[in-house]
């Protein structure tokens, strides 16, 4: 069985990706980057989601000698010209402070009425092999932003994005419902054929 490294230490993301890839029937042992604590975090110096995903996947593949997959994802708000975008996880200044990021974004949008609160989650998913082979695909989940958070599931900006065609936020969906429509779900399902072809 091939070990496949998920290039993230975000427990919520590891759980999500493991479910998505397991549902696809991949015959791999999926482990997060926490299995390799000696490997330092990769600086996300790219200017696109795809560049950052590839940076992380290549770094893990080189360090472990194993196939690695990574994603970079974020929230893109129409009236903010696509921001927070690649800065979503550190929008309020400190990486990974979900509450601070959410509070800041809601404050910035406080005077924006519902018809103009369009946004989407974007994800680039990358596969890198130790020999330098790479593939990257993208997915998105369009919706609108609520004025106040709702729901306790998910992470990040899930409590304020209401997907198109639904009355609930992403944080009110079950994990299976969210994975079926999410930006990460779309991206990683599109990556599955490349993973299967290149690593089995």
ZIZIVEN-V424976 format. One record per residue. N is the residue number from 1. RES is the residue in one small letter. BURIAL is 1 if it has 16 or more other C-alpha atoms within 10 Angstrom, else 0. Layout:
# ZIZIVEN-V424976
N_RES_BURIAL + N_RES_BURIAL
This chain:
# ZIZIVEN-V424976
1_x_0 + 2_x_0 + 3_x_0 + 4_x_1 + 5_x_1 + 6_x_1 + 7_x_1 + 8_x_1 + 9_x_0 + 10_x_0 + 11_x_0 + 12_x_0 + 13_x_1 + 14_x_1 + 15_x_0 + 16_x_1 + 17_x_1 + 18_x_1 + 19_x_0 + 20_x_1 + 21_x_1 + 22_x_0 + 23_x_0 + 24_x_0 + 25_x_0 + 26_x_1 + 27_x_0 + 28_x_1 + 29_x_0 + 30_x_1 + 31_x_1 + 32_x_1 + 33_x_1 + 34_x_1 + 35_x_0 + 36_x_0 + 37_x_0 + 38_x_0 + 39_x_0 + 40_x_0 + 41_x_0 + 42_x_0 + 43_x_0 + 44_x_1 + 45_x_0 + 46_x_0 + 47_x_0 + 48_x_0 + 49_x_1 + 50_x_1 + 51_x_1 + 52_x_1 + 53_x_1 + 54_x_1 + 55_x_1 + 56_x_1 + 57_x_1 + 58_x_1 + 59_x_1 + 60_x_1 + 61_x_1 + 62_x_1 + 63_x_0 + 64_x_0 + 65_x_0 + 66_x_1 + 67_x_1 + 68_x_1 + 69_x_1 + 70_x_1 + 71_x_1 + 72_x_1 + 73_x_1 + 74_x_1 + 75_x_1 + 76_x_1 + 77_x_1 + 78_x_0 + 79_x_0 + 80_x_0 + 81_x_0 + 82_x_0 + 83_x_1 + 84_x_1 + 85_x_1 + 86_x_1 + 87_x_1 + 88_x_1 + 89_x_1 + 90_x_0 + 91_x_1 + 92_x_1 + 93_x_0 + 94_x_0 + 95_x_0 + 96_x_1 + 97_x_0 + 98_x_1 + 99_x_0 + 100_x_1 + 101_x_1 + 102_x_1 + 103_x_0 + 104_x_0 + 105_x_1 + 106_x_1 + 107_x_0 + 108_x_0 + 109_x_1 + 110_x_0 + 111_x_0 + 112_x_0 + 113_x_0 + 114_x_0 + 115_x_0 + 116_x_0 + 117_x_1 + 118_x_1 + 119_x_1 + 120_x_1 + 121_x_1 + 122_x_1 + 123_x_1 + 124_x_1 + 125_x_1 + 126_x_1 + 127_x_1 + 128_x_1 + 129_x_1 + 130_x_1 + 131_x_0 + 132_x_0 + 133_x_0 + 134_x_1 + 135_x_1 + 136_x_1 + 137_x_1 + 138_x_1 + 139_x_1 + 140_x_1 + 141_x_1 + 142_x_1 + 143_x_1 + 144_x_1 + 145_x_1 + 146_x_1 + 147_x_1 + 148_x_0 + 149_x_1 + 150_x_1 + 151_x_0 + 152_x_0 + 153_x_1 + 154_x_1 + 155_x_0 + 156_x_1 + 157_x_1 + 158_x_1 + 159_x_1 + 160_x_1 + 161_x_1 + 162_x_1 + 163_x_1 + 164_x_0 + 165_x_0 + 166_x_0 + 167_x_0 + 168_x_1 + 169_x_1 + 170_x_1 + 171_x_1 + 172_x_1 + 173_x_1 + 174_x_0 + 175_x_1 + 176_x_0 + 177_x_0 + 178_x_1 + 179_x_1 + 180_x_0 + 181_x_1 + 182_x_1 + 183_x_1 + 184_x_1 + 185_x_1 + 186_x_1 + 187_x_1 + 188_x_1 + 189_x_1 + 190_x_1 + 191_x_1 + 192_x_1 + 193_x_0 + 194_x_1 + 195_x_1 + 196_x_0 + 197_x_0 + 198_x_0 + 199_x_0 + 200_x_0
